[in-house]
Amino acid sequence: MLVARSVLLFVLAAVAEIGGAWLIWQGFREGRGWLWIAGGVLALGGYGFVAAFQPDPHFGRILAAYGGVFVAGSLAWGMALDGFRPDRWDLAGAVLCLLGVAVIMYAPRTGA
């Protein structure tokens, strides 16, 4: 159950961070205005709280693992919202990153 909770929190963090950055991009680079930018800032602020709910007590481990989720999530976001089509190297890199997340977060540990 803890793994499922952790994975859900990583997904929520990715939606908040990637979504927030995307909203700022849309507001600034695509000229959609300050409301989009404000929404992005709020989403990024929300992202900052999500990690605190992870069951693992080690900040460095959580943020290191989240980096892999961010990589894969960014590619998925680009595919879903911007028409980006990753090549095989993008996909291979994302898989490697997610394998790294699994090792960092969910490998069995003794005495940790």
Residue pairs with C-beta under 8 A, 6 or more apart in sequence:
2 55
3 106
5 55
6 54
6 55
6 56
6 105
6 106
9 50
9 51
9 53
9 54
10 65
10 66
10 69
10 101
11 69
11 73
12 50
13 47
13 50
13 51
13 66
13 69
14 66
14 69
14 70
14 73
14 77
15 73
16 43
16 44
16 46
16 47
16 50
17 43
17 44
17 47
17 70
18 70
18 73
18 74
18 77
19 40
19 43
19 77
20 39
20 40
20 41
20 42
20 43
20 44
20 45
20 46
20 47
21 40
21 44
22 40
22 77
22 81
23 36
23 37
23 39
23 40
23 43
24 36
24 37
24 40
24 41
24 44
25 40
26 32
26 36
26 40
27 33
27 34
27 35
27 36
27 37
27 38
27 39
27 40
28 37
51 59
51 62
51 63
51 66
54 62
56 62
56 105
61 104
61 105
62 105
64 104
65 100
65 101
65 104
65 105
66 101
67 97
68 97
68 98
68 99
68 100
68 101
68 104
69 97
69 98
69 101
71 93
71 94
71 97
72 94
72 95
72 97
72 98
75 84
75 86
75 90
75 91
75 94
78 84
78 86
79 85
79 86
86 94
